[in-house]
Amino acid sequence: MSSIIEYSYAQFHSLPEIPITNIVEDGEKFGTITLKIKKTNITTTPTLFLFTIDTTGSMAESAYKNVSKMTVVKQTFKSMITYLSNLETPIYIRVHSFNETVDVIVDNILITKDNYTEIISKIDNLLPDRSTNIGDALKSANDLMEKYSNENPNHQVVHIFMTDGEATFGITNENELAKIVNTSFSNNFVGFGIDHNASLLKKLSDLENSEYMFVDNMENTTMIYGETIHRYLYSAIKNAEIRIEDGLIYNWKTNTWDNKLMEPIIISEVEKIYHIKSKNVEELEIELYGVIDNDNNNVQLLDTIDMLPDLISFNNIKNEEQINEKEIDEDNYVIQPNDLSKYIFRQRTQELLFISNNFLDKDSSEINNFKTELKSFFKIMRDYMKTKKLLQDKFMITLCDDICITYRSVGTSVGLMYSASRSTSQGRQQTYNVTPIVRNRPLPDFPINRSYNTLMPPPLTRGGTGVVNNLTQEFIEDTYFDYKGLNINTRIIDNEISCEECEIDNYDLSNDITSCYANEGTLNTMRSMSQI
């Protein structure tokens, strides 16, 4: 095992019953791989962050409380640049602004404590105007990344592209725009507000080395950028590949089962759970390959992942000395079966999230049929949680939120934005989770409040889960970073809910924007950047 891996193991569901059907085929067993990465230091690899910023006329529109989108972007950059200037690692920045043309605002500058205020002042001079030429913006980014990478082959190059609208000038066809993206580099596409073209950004993010992020509540912008920045500063393994013989692993981006899975980056401190299945568990072989950060591009075998032995409980044993293979007969021990029901529910949730990403042009009957399926699955999951006393389990609550948000937004103008974002967060097991700001029970069809870029009017005072409308220090400490706490609906006490509350139409979202996969390192970066 590589020194960077804290632990790893595979296990299979061995209970005779399975909570939902059609997860695996006849003769197959459902299982998981658990991979825990040790805490690592910040990368020493020089990194260029290329930011492509939409400065079209729509960026002058209000984001919230009469604060414009452009003002939000400027404040976010101020926080990011200030944070990056204090790091003990070489960080370069380049900034392109685009509307009908592309302008270079900041040109390949190494960020230091001496020049960060000058960089911020250049961002402060941005003014929104004219239409959106996404094609030229992507081409300019490609030209820069290729040139920079050729000149600095040992540097890491990261592209973060942000737009609040859709292509209205130059190339506007989504397929043609997707052909422009250079997948040799990491591309992160940020949809800023509810008016962006989610279909386009989803198509771009489906490409290799690409991700989609959605800023629905603009007061959380720094949170989203913070997690993205952390991903590249604390990458433990790059170009990771899990290979399986006599089994298959689930790919959430394609909703397929394959004999290998690629992960562009696995970060420090994270624990990752992957879903697998096999008809021949005894012959299963699992290997992890990848590049250790700061080790150039040397792909190596990092780990052979073994099967976790069955847990055994002993009966009629008086002392530890008797626990010896030679002294225990069949009547003295009981094998404890592995119960992976929670991950079986996660598997079905991921499949439904993938399906929901293809509902932009569906008719009302198809949407209603899909909502019926979501409703039925949700009821089964809530009944299971009640029976197993898991109503306060953050993992299961995240799944409930995934399904409920999809149910209430599918078929609306923001449906793809939420389903794609929640799918990415669940698949990548990210810390930040896009969550509509709600009070009690949201309306079934999620009417859009464009002035706040949310699906329901935001609360103006502290609610039961600690959500407030202003991004105050108290808000950050209580809501964003209590990742081990149970930040859930306070009406649930002692795992007791009524039958009505097992129904999706009566479910109260948790309002929790930190997922069950949150880790200390990512949260620290998000917190540090938000406090600036």
PAZA-381416 format. One record per residue (C-alpha): residue number from 1; residue in three letters; y, x, z. Coordinates in Angstrom, 3 decimals, padded with zeros to 6 digits. Example, Ala and Ser with C-alpha at 12.3 -4.5 7.8 and 13.67 -1.06 7.14 Angstrom:
BEGIN
R|num|residu|y|x|z
R|1|ALA|-004.500|012.300|007.800 $
R|2|SER|-001.060|013.670|007.140 $
END
This chain:
BEGIN
R|num|residu|y|x|z
R|1|MET|000.000|000.000|000.000 $
R|2|SER|003.500|001.188|-000.843 $
R|3|SER|005.690|002.206|002.074 $
R|4|ILE|008.194|-000.422|000.995 $
R|5|ILE|005.783|-003.311|001.633 $
R|6|GLU|005.465|-004.525|005.207 $
R|7|TYR|002.436|-006.737|004.573 $
R|8|SER|000.688|-008.689|001.834 $
R|9|TYR|-002.289|-011.009|001.614 $
R|10|ALA|-003.822|-013.860|-000.357 $
R|11|GLN|-005.480|-016.975|001.016 $
R|12|PHE|-006.941|-020.213|-000.316 $
R|13|HIS|-006.840|-023.800|000.869 $
R|14|SER|-010.244|-024.429|002.456 $
R|15|LEU|-009.878|-027.875|003.981 $
R|16|PRO|-012.150|-030.434|002.310 $
R|17|GLU|-009.185|-032.751|001.702 $
R|18|ILE|-006.094|-032.087|-000.393 $
R|19|PRO|-002.883|-034.072|000.254 $
R|20|ILE|-002.113|-034.791|-003.425 $
R|21|THR|-004.224|-034.704|-006.562 $
R|22|ASN|-003.851|-033.032|-009.968 $
R|23|ILE|-002.574|-029.738|-008.555 $
R|24|VAL|-005.655|-027.824|-009.695 $
R|25|GLU|-008.505|-028.659|-012.040 $
R|26|ASP|-012.082|-029.363|-011.034 $
R|27|GLY|-013.778|-026.267|-009.693 $
R|28|GLU|-010.487|-024.491|-008.945 $
R|29|LYS|-009.129|-023.603|-005.533 $
R|30|PHE|-005.424|-023.528|-004.686 $
R|31|GLY|-004.079|-020.472|-002.898 $
R|32|THR|-001.018|-018.398|-002.090 $
R|33|ILE|000.096|-014.781|-002.109 $
R|34|THR|002.377|-013.705|000.725 $
R|35|LEU|004.461|-010.566|000.188 $
R|36|LYS|006.830|-009.204|002.823 $
R|37|ILE|009.272|-006.403|001.946 $
R|38|LYS|010.568|-003.973|004.546 $
R|39|LYS|014.253|-003.567|005.252 $
R|40|THR|015.723|-001.006|002.874 $
R|41|ASN|019.046|000.765|002.643 $
R|42|ILE|021.701|-000.152|000.127 $
R|43|THR|021.001|001.211|-003.353 $
R|44|THR|022.302|004.663|-004.212 $
R|45|THR|022.096|003.881|-007.937 $
R|46|PRO|025.617|003.563|-009.396 $
R|47|THR|026.189|-000.062|-010.377 $
R|48|LEU|028.566|-001.623|-012.885 $
R|49|PHE|029.420|-005.279|-012.281 $
R|50|LEU|030.838|-006.844|-015.432 $
R|51|PHE|032.577|-010.140|-014.700 $
R|52|THR|033.359|-012.461|-017.595 $
R|53|ILE|035.836|-015.091|-016.382 $
R|54|ASP|036.797|-018.339|-018.067 $
R|55|THR|040.616|-018.569|-018.165 $
R|56|THR|040.906|-021.630|-020.395 $
R|57|GLY|043.359|-024.428|-019.711 $
R|58|SER|040.876|-026.434|-017.642 $
R|59|MET|040.915|-023.722|-014.970 $
R|60|ALA|044.358|-025.019|-013.971 $
R|61|GLU|042.778|-028.281|-012.839 $
R|62|SER|042.386|-029.077|-009.158 $
R|63|ALA|039.272|-027.855|-007.397 $
R|64|TYR|039.955|-029.467|-004.027 $
R|65|LYS|043.008|-030.347|-001.908 $
R|66|ASN|045.354|-029.533|-004.810 $
R|67|VAL|043.936|-026.003|-005.011 $
R|68|SER|043.265|-025.068|-008.637 $
R|69|LYS|040.003|-023.628|-009.957 $
R|70|MET|041.885|-020.489|-010.951 $
R|71|THR|043.102|-020.040|-007.377 $
R|72|VAL|039.521|-020.343|-006.124 $
R|73|VAL|038.399|-017.650|-008.558 $
R|74|LYS|041.202|-015.320|-007.511 $
R|75|GLN|040.422|-015.756|-003.823 $
R|76|THR|036.710|-015.177|-004.457 $
R|77|PHE|037.495|-011.948|-006.329 $
R|78|LYS|039.773|-010.778|-003.551 $
R|79|SER|036.928|-011.207|-001.078 $
R|80|MET|034.381|-009.516|-003.341 $
R|81|ILE|036.529|-006.515|-004.211 $
R|82|THR|037.534|-005.990|-000.604 $
R|83|TYR|033.887|-006.140|000.485 $
R|84|LEU|032.682|-003.786|-002.263 $
R|85|SER|035.419|-001.242|-001.507 $
R|86|ASN|033.944|-000.684|001.954 $
R|87|LEU|030.402|000.084|000.807 $
R|88|GLU|028.948|003.574|000.855 $
R|89|THR|027.575|003.391|-002.671 $
R|90|PRO|029.209|003.851|-006.094 $
R|91|ILE|030.303|000.433|-007.433 $
R|92|TYR|032.126|000.141|-010.746 $
R|93|ILE|033.802|-003.036|-011.918 $
R|94|ARG|034.937|-004.341|-015.276 $
R|95|VAL|036.562|-007.728|-015.790 $
R|96|HIS|036.851|-009.675|-019.044 $
R|97|SER|038.870|-012.875|-019.226 $
R|98|PHE|038.304|-015.250|-022.112 $
R|99|ASN|039.702|-018.372|-023.712 $
R|100|GLU|040.011|-018.290|-027.514 $
R|101|THR|040.082|-014.482|-027.299 $
R|102|VAL|038.712|-011.888|-024.880 $
R|103|ASP|040.942|-009.592|-022.826 $
R|104|VAL|039.961|-006.618|-020.688 $
R|105|ILE|041.642|-007.090|-017.296 $
R|106|VAL|039.913|-004.271|-015.386 $
R|107|ASP|038.358|-001.377|-017.284 $
R|108|ASN|035.311|000.392|-015.735 $
R|109|ILE|036.934|001.328|-012.432 $
R|110|LEU|035.082|002.892|-009.511 $
R|111|ILE|036.097|000.723|-006.542 $
R|112|THR|037.520|002.679|-003.609 $
R|113|LYS|039.518|001.942|-000.485 $
R|114|ASP|042.507|003.474|-002.267 $
R|115|ASN|042.505|001.318|-005.401 $
R|116|TYR|041.005|-002.044|-004.466 $
R|117|THR|044.394|-003.685|-003.893 $
R|118|GLU|045.476|-002.610|-007.394 $
R|119|ILE|042.342|-004.223|-008.842 $
R|120|ILE|043.049|-007.426|-006.916 $
R|121|SER|046.624|-007.518|-008.241 $
R|122|LYS|045.313|-007.451|-011.820 $
R|123|ILE|043.123|-010.475|-011.087 $
R|124|ASP|046.100|-012.231|-009.506 $
R|125|ASN|047.911|-012.080|-012.852 $
R|126|LEU|045.362|-014.256|-014.641 $
R|127|LEU|046.783|-017.467|-016.112 $
R|128|PRO|044.720|-020.366|-017.553 $
R|129|ASP|045.435|-021.405|-021.137 $
R|130|ARG|043.880|-022.555|-024.453 $
R|131|SER|040.274|-023.353|-025.508 $
R|132|THR|036.822|-021.895|-024.790 $
R|133|ASN|035.225|-019.260|-027.041 $
R|134|ILE|031.931|-018.516|-025.290 $
R|135|GLY|030.447|-016.757|-028.318 $
R|136|ASP|033.062|-014.000|-028.440 $
R|137|ALA|032.878|-013.640|-024.653 $
R|138|LEU|029.126|-012.997|-024.843 $
R|139|LYS|029.518|-010.581|-027.762 $
R|140|SER|032.202|-008.600|-025.929 $
R|141|ALA|029.971|-008.373|-022.868 $
R|142|ASN|027.069|-007.122|-025.000 $
R|143|ASP|029.190|-004.452|-026.675 $
R|144|LEU|030.440|-003.177|-023.346 $
R|145|MET|027.019|-003.152|-021.634 $
R|146|GLU|025.340|-001.342|-024.516 $
R|147|LYS|028.088|001.261|-024.733 $
R|148|TYR|028.235|001.791|-020.974 $
R|149|SER|024.447|002.018|-020.629 $
R|150|ASN|024.207|004.594|-023.416 $
R|151|GLU|026.866|006.690|-021.713 $
R|152|ASN|025.412|006.162|-018.218 $
R|153|PRO|021.637|005.731|-018.641 $
R|154|ASN|020.950|006.032|-014.899 $
R|155|HIS|023.405|003.317|-013.887 $
R|156|GLN|022.548|-000.304|-013.123 $
R|157|VAL|024.462|-002.823|-015.265 $
R|158|VAL|024.931|-006.432|-014.113 $
R|159|HIS|026.730|-009.201|-016.013 $
R|160|ILE|028.128|-012.262|-014.200 $
R|161|PHE|029.455|-014.898|-016.592 $
R|162|MET|031.481|-017.870|-015.325 $
R|163|THR|032.712|-020.950|-017.173 $
R|164|ASP|033.939|-024.389|-016.101 $
R|165|GLY|033.575|-026.075|-019.489 $
R|166|GLU|031.740|-025.798|-022.784 $
R|167|ALA|032.174|-023.984|-026.066 $
R|168|THR|034.997|-025.613|-028.027 $
R|169|PHE|036.094|-022.696|-030.209 $
R|170|GLY|034.129|-020.317|-032.432 $
R|171|ILE|030.345|-020.681|-032.143 $
R|172|THR|029.503|-023.956|-030.369 $
R|173|ASN|025.799|-024.412|-031.175 $
R|174|GLU|023.676|-023.791|-028.055 $
R|175|ASN|020.795|-022.135|-029.893 $
R|176|GLU|023.129|-019.781|-031.725 $
R|177|LEU|024.867|-018.864|-028.470 $
R|178|ALA|021.500|-018.159|-026.819 $
R|179|LYS|020.664|-015.682|-029.596 $
R|180|ILE|023.711|-013.619|-028.633 $
R|181|VAL|022.592|-012.875|-025.057 $
R|182|ASN|021.247|-009.352|-024.610 $
R|183|THR|018.196|-009.717|-022.362 $
R|184|SER|017.979|-005.960|-021.780 $
R|185|PHE|020.565|-006.494|-019.042 $
R|186|SER|020.779|-008.792|-016.034 $
R|187|ASN|022.820|-011.883|-016.934 $
R|188|ASN|023.929|-014.403|-014.310 $
R|189|PHE|025.481|-017.612|-015.659 $
R|190|VAL|027.713|-019.529|-013.257 $
R|191|GLY|028.619|-023.145|-013.970 $
R|192|PHE|031.925|-023.689|-012.206 $
R|193|GLY|032.413|-027.345|-011.310 $
R|194|ILE|030.813|-030.478|-012.731 $
R|195|ASP|032.434|-030.337|-016.177 $
R|196|HIS|030.568|-027.279|-017.468 $
R|197|ASN|027.880|-027.526|-020.134 $
R|198|ALA|024.763|-027.364|-017.975 $
R|199|SER|022.481|-027.688|-020.991 $
R|200|LEU|023.950|-024.523|-022.506 $
R|201|LEU|023.858|-022.455|-019.315 $
R|202|LYS|020.302|-023.626|-018.592 $
R|203|LYS|019.261|-022.516|-022.087 $
R|204|LEU|020.895|-019.117|-021.527 $
R|205|SER|019.298|-018.737|-018.094 $
R|206|ASP|015.823|-019.504|-019.458 $
R|207|LEU|015.978|-016.147|-021.210 $
R|208|GLU|014.463|-013.019|-019.703 $
R|209|ASN|016.546|-011.352|-016.952 $
R|210|SER|018.826|-014.392|-016.751 $
R|211|GLU|019.718|-016.790|-013.930 $
R|212|TYR|021.689|-020.031|-013.610 $
R|213|MET|023.991|-020.831|-010.679 $
R|214|PHE|025.996|-023.972|-010.083 $
R|215|VAL|029.199|-024.125|-008.028 $
R|216|ASP|029.494|-027.798|-007.159 $
R|217|ASN|031.546|-027.441|-003.980 $
R|218|MET|034.102|-024.755|-004.773 $
R|219|GLU|034.694|-023.949|-001.131 $
R|220|ASN|031.239|-022.333|-001.296 $
R|221|THR|032.022|-020.055|-004.261 $
R|222|THR|032.050|-016.876|-002.196 $
R|223|MET|028.638|-017.788|-000.767 $
R|224|ILE|027.102|-018.002|-004.234 $
R|225|TYR|028.680|-014.772|-005.478 $
R|226|GLY|027.756|-013.087|-002.195 $
R|227|GLU|024.054|-013.740|-002.645 $
R|228|THR|024.210|-012.563|-006.269 $
R|229|ILE|025.945|-009.312|-005.313 $
R|230|HIS|023.434|-008.717|-002.506 $
R|231|ARG|020.543|-009.065|-004.931 $
R|232|TYR|021.594|-005.964|-006.852 $
R|233|LEU|022.820|-003.906|-003.927 $
R|234|TYR|019.610|-004.335|-001.939 $
R|235|SER|016.953|-004.492|-004.626 $
R|236|ALA|013.742|-003.030|-003.207 $
R|237|ILE|011.506|-003.474|-006.271 $
R|238|LYS|012.612|-003.846|-009.878 $
R|239|ASN|010.572|-005.083|-012.841 $
R|240|ALA|007.879|-006.299|-010.460 $
R|241|GLU|004.701|-007.646|-012.030 $
R|242|ILE|001.852|-009.403|-010.239 $
R|243|ARG|-001.396|-009.141|-012.206 $
R|244|ILE|-004.473|-011.252|-011.478 $
R|245|GLU|-008.065|-011.047|-012.625 $
R|246|ASP|-010.325|-014.098|-012.211 $
R|247|GLY|-007.339|-016.212|-011.272 $
R|248|LEU|-003.921|-017.504|-012.347 $
R|249|ILE|-000.422|-017.428|-010.849 $
R|250|TYR|002.247|-020.132|-011.210 $
R|251|ASN|005.384|-019.443|-013.262 $
R|252|TRP|008.131|-021.853|-012.111 $
R|253|LYS|010.441|-021.073|-015.051 $
R|254|THR|007.881|-022.229|-017.629 $
R|255|ASN|005.762|-024.550|-015.439 $
R|256|THR|002.627|-022.696|-016.546 $
R|257|TRP|-000.257|-020.834|-014.933 $
R|258|ASP|-000.689|-017.279|-016.229 $
R|259|ASN|-002.609|-014.124|-015.350 $
R|260|LYS|000.607|-012.275|-014.541 $
R|261|LEU|004.093|-013.001|-013.260 $
R|262|MET|007.248|-010.952|-013.777 $
R|263|GLU|009.980|-010.702|-011.122 $
R|264|PRO|013.123|-008.841|-012.271 $
R|265|ILE|014.098|-008.001|-008.681 $
R|266|ILE|012.518|-008.376|-005.251 $
R|267|ILE|015.096|-007.733|-002.553 $
R|268|SER|014.964|-006.047|000.843 $
R|269|GLU|013.618|-007.976|003.860 $
R|270|VAL|012.450|-010.978|001.855 $
R|271|GLU|009.117|-012.718|002.318 $
R|272|LYS|007.905|-014.180|-000.979 $
R|273|ILE|005.249|-016.856|-001.418 $
R|274|TYR|003.531|-017.209|-004.798 $
R|275|HIS|001.056|-019.913|-005.814 $
R|276|ILE|-002.304|-018.980|-007.318 $
R|277|LYS|-005.545|-020.703|-008.278 $
R|278|SER|-009.047|-019.524|-009.101 $
R|279|LYS|-012.539|-020.740|-009.918 $
R|280|ASN|-014.043|-017.494|-008.712 $
R|281|VAL|-012.344|-016.555|-005.456 $
R|282|GLU|-014.943|-013.928|-004.537 $
R|283|GLU|-014.143|-011.894|-007.667 $
R|284|LEU|-010.370|-012.303|-007.494 $
R|285|GLU|-008.302|-009.127|-007.884 $
R|286|ILE|-004.534|-008.999|-007.389 $
R|287|GLU|-002.279|-005.997|-007.998 $
R|288|LEU|001.479|-005.530|-007.685 $
R|289|TYR|003.283|-003.143|-010.032 $
R|290|GLY|006.950|-002.279|-010.117 $
R|291|VAL|009.747|000.248|-009.894 $
R|292|ILE|010.974|001.305|-006.485 $
R|293|ASP|014.783|001.300|-006.432 $
R|294|ASN|016.307|004.769|-006.951 $
R|295|ASP|013.099|005.931|-008.633 $
R|296|ASN|014.406|005.774|-012.204 $
R|297|ASN|012.056|003.646|-014.330 $
R|298|ASN|008.733|004.864|-012.992 $
R|299|VAL|006.477|001.781|-012.980 $
R|300|GLN|003.659|002.266|-010.515 $
R|301|LEU|000.913|000.397|-008.689 $
R|302|LEU|002.566|-000.610|-005.424 $
R|303|ASP|-000.117|-002.669|-003.760 $
R|304|THR|-003.572|-004.143|-004.069 $
R|305|ILE|-003.349|-007.534|-002.400 $
R|306|ASP|-006.443|-008.408|-000.375 $
R|307|MET|-007.817|-011.727|000.782 $
R|308|LEU|-006.881|-012.714|004.325 $
R|309|PRO|-010.071|-013.032|006.406 $
R|310|ASP|-010.923|-016.437|007.832 $
R|311|LEU|-009.616|-017.086|011.308 $
R|312|ILE|-012.373|-017.427|013.876 $
R|313|SER|-012.279|-019.160|017.249 $
R|314|PHE|-014.934|-018.318|019.825 $
R|315|ASN|-016.792|-020.712|022.064 $
R|316|ASN|-018.529|-019.929|025.359 $
R|317|ILE|-017.232|-016.374|025.457 $
R|318|LYS|-016.511|-015.142|028.992 $
R|319|ASN|-014.739|-011.880|028.211 $
R|320|GLU|-013.467|-009.756|025.325 $
R|321|GLU|-016.432|-007.374|025.516 $
R|322|GLN|-018.709|-010.144|024.335 $
R|323|ILE|-016.724|-010.513|021.099 $
R|324|ASN|-019.009|-008.295|019.109 $
R|325|GLU|-020.890|-009.156|015.950 $
R|326|LYS|-024.229|-008.261|017.524 $
R|327|GLU|-023.674|-010.489|020.552 $
R|328|ILE|-022.386|-013.664|018.856 $
R|329|ASP|-024.670|-016.179|017.210 $
R|330|GLU|-023.794|-019.107|014.968 $
R|331|ASP|-023.260|-021.430|017.920 $
R|332|ASN|-020.564|-019.279|019.493 $
R|333|TYR|-017.850|-019.293|016.837 $
R|334|VAL|-016.023|-021.682|014.550 $
R|335|ILE|-014.300|-020.668|011.310 $
R|336|GLN|-010.798|-022.115|011.165 $
R|337|PRO|-010.065|-023.447|007.657 $
R|338|ASN|-006.863|-022.453|005.868 $
R|339|ASP|-004.503|-025.396|005.518 $
R|340|LEU|-002.104|-024.772|002.616 $
R|341|SER|-001.007|-028.399|002.329 $
R|342|LYS|002.662|-027.463|002.712 $
R|343|TYR|002.452|-025.213|-000.341 $
R|344|ILE|000.566|-027.862|-002.297 $
R|345|PHE|003.559|-030.141|-001.707 $
R|346|ARG|005.824|-027.291|-002.808 $
R|347|GLN|003.764|-026.844|-005.976 $
R|348|ARG|004.196|-030.480|-006.939 $
R|349|THR|007.902|-030.335|-006.070 $
R|350|GLN|008.395|-027.393|-008.420 $
R|351|GLU|006.555|-029.201|-011.213 $
R|352|LEU|008.754|-032.287|-010.774 $
R|353|LEU|011.918|-030.170|-010.726 $
R|354|PHE|010.854|-028.589|-014.017 $
R|355|ILE|010.199|-032.005|-015.567 $
R|356|SER|013.592|-033.283|-014.389 $
R|357|ASN|015.324|-030.506|-016.340 $
R|358|ASN|014.374|-032.298|-019.560 $
R|359|PHE|015.945|-035.698|-018.896 $
R|360|LEU|019.315|-035.281|-020.583 $
R|361|ASP|018.485|-037.549|-023.533 $
R|362|LYS|015.866|-039.854|-022.002 $
R|363|ASP|016.250|-043.626|-022.167 $
R|364|SER|016.564|-045.793|-019.067 $
R|365|SER|012.882|-046.792|-018.997 $
R|366|GLU|011.721|-043.162|-018.987 $
R|367|ILE|014.217|-042.326|-016.252 $
R|368|ASN|013.085|-045.284|-014.153 $
R|369|ASN|009.420|-044.344|-014.574 $
R|370|PHE|010.179|-040.801|-013.478 $
R|371|LYS|012.170|-042.035|-010.477 $
R|372|THR|009.200|-044.201|-009.513 $
R|373|GLU|006.991|-041.102|-009.589 $
R|374|LEU|009.495|-039.186|-007.447 $
R|375|LYS|009.696|-042.075|-005.002 $
R|376|SER|005.927|-042.295|-004.647 $
R|377|PHE|005.530|-038.559|-004.123 $
R|378|PHE|008.352|-038.517|-001.576 $
R|379|LYS|006.658|-041.285|000.435 $
R|380|ILE|003.377|-039.363|000.525 $
R|381|MET|005.187|-036.217|001.655 $
R|382|ARG|007.158|-037.981|004.401 $
R|383|ASP|004.044|-039.742|005.691 $
R|384|TYR|002.297|-036.371|005.824 $
R|385|MET|005.224|-034.839|007.716 $
R|386|LYS|005.172|-037.667|010.226 $
R|387|THR|001.399|-037.423|010.751 $
R|388|LYS|001.453|-033.627|011.121 $
R|389|LYS|004.635|-033.626|013.256 $
R|390|LEU|006.581|-031.660|010.630 $
R|391|LEU|009.711|-033.811|010.457 $
R|392|GLN|011.776|-030.923|011.791 $
R|393|ASP|010.073|-028.276|009.664 $
R|394|LYS|012.766|-026.599|007.554 $
R|395|PHE|010.346|-025.756|004.750 $
R|396|MET|009.338|-029.398|004.339 $
R|397|ILE|012.935|-030.600|004.726 $
R|398|THR|013.952|-028.363|001.816 $
R|399|LEU|011.260|-029.992|-000.336 $
R|400|CYS|012.462|-033.454|000.691 $
R|401|ASP|016.033|-032.526|-000.229 $
R|402|ASP|014.843|-031.174|-003.601 $
R|403|ILE|013.114|-034.448|-004.461 $
R|404|CYS|015.827|-036.707|-003.054 $
R|405|ILE|018.671|-034.936|-004.893 $
R|406|THR|016.669|-035.060|-008.113 $
R|407|TYR|015.865|-038.738|-007.604 $
R|408|ARG|019.500|-039.669|-007.076 $
R|409|SER|020.985|-037.514|-009.827 $
R|410|VAL|018.452|-037.673|-012.681 $
R|411|GLY|019.930|-039.436|-015.682 $
R|412|THR|023.515|-038.865|-014.550 $
R|413|SER|026.003|-036.355|-015.963 $
R|414|VAL|025.250|-033.936|-013.122 $
R|415|GLY|021.472|-034.389|-013.077 $
R|416|LEU|020.608|-031.158|-014.888 $
R|417|MET|023.099|-029.164|-012.814 $
R|418|TYR|021.398|-030.116|-009.570 $
R|419|SER|017.788|-030.071|-010.731 $
R|420|ALA|018.170|-026.674|-012.452 $
R|421|SER|019.950|-025.196|-009.434 $
R|422|ARG|017.419|-026.503|-006.932 $
R|423|SER|014.578|-025.384|-009.217 $
R|424|THR|015.993|-021.853|-009.344 $
R|425|SER|016.532|-021.712|-005.592 $
R|426|GLN|013.002|-022.972|-004.915 $
R|427|GLY|011.417|-020.737|-007.552 $
R|428|ARG|013.322|-017.569|-006.664 $
R|429|GLN|013.181|-018.487|-002.949 $
R|430|GLN|016.891|-017.882|-002.600 $
R|431|THR|019.066|-018.209|000.478 $
R|432|TYR|021.796|-020.493|-000.914 $
R|433|ASN|020.911|-024.049|-001.916 $
R|434|VAL|023.285|-026.291|-003.855 $
R|435|THR|023.597|-029.447|-001.762 $
R|436|PRO|025.860|-032.454|-002.339 $
R|437|ILE|028.267|-033.111|000.514 $
R|438|VAL|027.235|-036.462|001.923 $
R|439|ARG|027.768|-038.738|004.873 $
R|440|ASN|024.694|-040.647|005.993 $
R|441|ARG|022.982|-042.341|003.053 $
R|442|PRO|024.410|-041.554|-000.388 $
R|443|LEU|024.535|-044.263|-003.015 $
R|444|PRO|021.449|-044.439|-005.246 $
R|445|ASP|023.148|-043.277|-008.458 $
R|446|PHE|025.446|-040.569|-007.055 $
R|447|PRO|028.869|-041.563|-008.436 $
R|448|ILE|030.907|-038.501|-009.254 $
R|449|ASN|034.050|-037.663|-007.310 $
R|450|ARG|035.621|-035.165|-009.697 $
R|451|SER|038.489|-034.228|-007.406 $
R|452|TYR|035.991|-032.624|-005.054 $
R|453|ASN|033.275|-031.688|-007.546 $
R|454|THR|030.611|-033.314|-005.401 $
R|455|LEU|028.383|-036.312|-005.774 $
R|456|MET|029.879|-038.144|-002.820 $
R|457|PRO|033.232|-037.904|-001.024 $
R|458|PRO|033.192|-034.934|001.370 $
R|459|PRO|033.467|-035.434|005.109 $
R|460|LEU|036.812|-034.584|006.667 $
R|461|THR|035.456|-034.048|010.151 $
R|462|ARG|032.435|-032.386|011.682 $
R|463|GLY|029.255|-034.313|011.057 $
R|464|GLY|025.898|-034.363|012.786 $
R|465|THR|024.736|-031.224|010.996 $
R|466|GLY|027.909|-029.225|011.561 $
R|467|VAL|029.406|-029.723|008.111 $
R|468|VAL|033.174|-029.727|007.865 $
R|469|ASN|035.462|-029.794|004.859 $
R|470|ASN|037.284|-026.525|005.559 $
R|471|LEU|035.569|-023.166|005.272 $
R|472|THR|036.480|-022.100|008.801 $
R|473|GLN|034.916|-019.344|010.830 $
R|474|GLU|033.262|-021.933|013.051 $
R|475|PHE|031.789|-023.613|009.957 $
R|476|ILE|030.370|-020.319|008.724 $
R|477|GLU|028.737|-019.455|012.038 $
R|478|ASP|027.340|-022.916|012.753 $
R|479|THR|026.178|-024.021|009.321 $
R|480|TYR|025.648|-021.149|006.909 $
R|481|PHE|024.052|-018.559|009.075 $
R|482|ASP|021.932|-020.311|011.651 $
R|483|TYR|019.032|-019.761|009.303 $
R|484|LYS|016.353|-019.805|012.001 $
R|485|GLY|017.739|-022.969|013.561 $
R|486|LEU|016.812|-026.530|012.783 $
R|487|ASN|019.964|-027.672|011.041 $
R|488|ILE|018.687|-031.149|010.258 $
R|489|ASN|019.353|-034.828|010.724 $
R|490|THR|019.952|-035.372|014.431 $
R|491|ARG|018.439|-038.868|014.306 $
R|492|ILE|014.948|-037.348|014.173 $
R|493|ILE|013.727|-036.918|017.722 $
R|494|ASP|010.210|-035.907|018.741 $
R|495|ASN|008.929|-036.367|015.195 $
R|496|GLU|009.464|-040.105|015.294 $
R|497|ILE|010.910|-041.986|012.338 $
R|498|SER|010.440|-045.532|011.177 $
R|499|CYS|008.432|-046.552|008.141 $
R|500|GLU|011.689|-047.367|006.365 $
R|501|GLU|012.884|-043.796|006.833 $
R|502|CYS|009.862|-042.504|004.935 $
R|503|GLU|011.339|-044.184|001.858 $
R|504|ILE|013.496|-042.070|-000.431 $
R|505|ASP|016.275|-044.679|-000.659 $
R|506|ASN|016.747|-044.461|003.116 $
R|507|TYR|016.539|-040.676|003.423 $
R|508|ASP|019.510|-038.736|004.776 $
R|509|LEU|019.929|-035.328|003.139 $
R|510|SER|019.947|-032.440|005.581 $
R|511|ASN|023.331|-031.150|004.293 $
R|512|ASP|021.889|-027.656|004.785 $
R|513|ILE|023.002|-025.155|002.140 $
R|514|THR|020.838|-022.341|003.507 $
R|515|SER|017.239|-022.724|002.430 $
R|516|CYS|014.067|-022.076|004.398 $
R|517|TYR|013.810|-018.751|002.529 $
R|518|ALA|017.020|-017.296|003.982 $
R|519|ASN|016.782|-013.714|005.216 $
R|520|GLU|018.994|-011.750|007.550 $
R|521|GLY|020.220|-009.203|004.998 $
R|522|THR|021.408|-011.751|002.444 $
R|523|LEU|023.069|-013.848|005.122 $
R|524|ASN|024.922|-010.799|006.444 $
R|525|THR|026.331|-010.064|002.984 $
R|526|MET|027.346|-013.699|002.478 $
R|527|ARG|028.956|-013.795|005.903 $
R|528|SER|030.790|-010.489|005.469 $
R|529|MET|032.201|-011.528|002.104 $
R|530|SER|033.236|-014.967|003.362 $
R|531|GLN|035.108|-013.626|006.363 $
R|532|ILE|037.436|-011.475|004.273 $
END
